[in-house]
Amino acid sequence: MSLSNVINISGSGMNAQSIRLNTTASNIANAQTVSSSIDETYRARKPIFQVLQKEWEHRDFSAVDLDSDVGNGVKVGAIVEKGAPLQIRYEPTHPMADEEGYVYYPNVNVVEEMADMISASRSFHVNVEVFNTAKTLLQKTLTMGQ
């Protein structure tokens, strides 16, 4: 695996973790939004990651290839709504209450979202460190001939 591949992989990881941080921030921002109907209530969103695999069509399998089982990074395949049930509360005096007095809150668990945010932030930081290390190694390699 070349250093440029390492830089590309860490860059794709940073991009994916950025999207994860943004969806988590959106979930936290909407944690206390209220609605008067189930259909209009905000639902927590989660990104689904996919491994970027190398193309297998044009491979030369006769030669030894050390990169054959290595991915090319990660991408966000989709952003899906969380399947947890919404919070339904009986608050007849609330201005957003429906005809029966119920108010609908999102299915956002703030503690879970904060843990997810910490995890995404640490993953992003690790990818930055990998990127910086690969860049330093590449720079050292270029100065070896001097």
N, C-alpha and C positions, 0 to 999 in steps of 0.2 A: 504494500500500500504506500503510495507516495504521499509526501507532505501536503501537496495540493488537495488530495482526496480528504485528508484529515481536516483541512481548513474548510472544505465544502461541507463535510459532515457536521462539524461543529457549528457552522453557519446555519445549516438546516435545523439543528437542534435549538439554536437561539431563536430562530423564527417561530418554531413550533411552541416553545415556552412563552414567547411573547403573546401569541394568540391565546394560550392557556391563561396567562395573567390577565389579559383583557376580558376574557369570558368570566373569569372569577370576579374581577372588579365589577363587571356588569351585574353579576348575580348579587354581590354584596350591596351595590347601589340600589337594587330593586327589592331587597329583602323585606322591606316594610311597605311596599306599595299595596294599595287596597283596590279591590274591584267589586262591583255589584253582580258580576256574573262569572261563571266558571270559564266560559270561552274567552273572556278578555283578561283573565288573570295571568300575570307573568309566570313563566315556568323556568326553573334553573336550567342553564345550558352547560354542556360539557363537550370539549373537543375530543375527537377520536383520532389517535395517531396511527399512521401506517408507515411501515419500513419501505424506503425506496430501494428496490432491488435492481441489480444490474440486468441488462438485457441478456437473455439466455439464447436468443436466436442465432447470433453470429459468433458464438464462442468456439474457440479451438480447444476441444477437450483432450487432444492428444498430448498437449504440453502440460507440464505441471503448473497449476495456477493457484497460488497461495490466497488469492482474493476471491475464490469461487463461492465461499459461503459468507462473505462479508457484504453487508448492505451499503448503500450509498447515502445513508442519512435517514431522516424522518420527515414526514409531512403530515399536515392535518387533513385527514380524509373527509371528515364531516364534523359539523357541530350539531349535536343532538340535544333534545330536551330531556331532562331527567324525568324518570317515570314515577317518582315518589308522589303520593297524593297531596293535593293542596290542603292548606289549613282553612277549615271552615269554622267561623266563630259566630256565635249568636250575640250581636250587638245592635239591638233595635234602635238605639239613639244615634248610631253612627250615620253621618250624612250619606255615605256610600252604601248603606244597607239596602238589600233588595226588599221586595214586598213582604217577605216572611221574616225580615229582621236579620238575615245572615250577611256576613261580610266575608269575602274570599281573599286570603293572603297567599303569597307564593310558596312553593315547596323548597325554599332556600333555607338550608341549615348554615347559619353564620359561622359556627365553630368549624364545621367541615370545610367551608369555603376558606376560612383563614388558614387552616392546615394545608389546603391545596395551594393557597397563595405562597406560603412559606416553601413548600416543596418545589413549586414552579420557579420561584426566585432562586433557590439553591441550585436547581438544575440549570438555569440560565447562567448563573455564576460559574458553574463547572464547565459549561461549554465555552465561556469566555476564556477561562484559564487554559483549556485545551487549544483554543484558537491562538492565544498569545504564545504558548509554548511552541506550537508548530511554526508560527511566524519567526520566533527567535531561532529555532533550529534551522529554518530555511535561510535566514540571514547569516548565521554562522557557516553554513555550507557554502554560501556564495563568497564568503571572505576567506575560505581555506586556501585558495590559490594565490593569495596576495603575499 
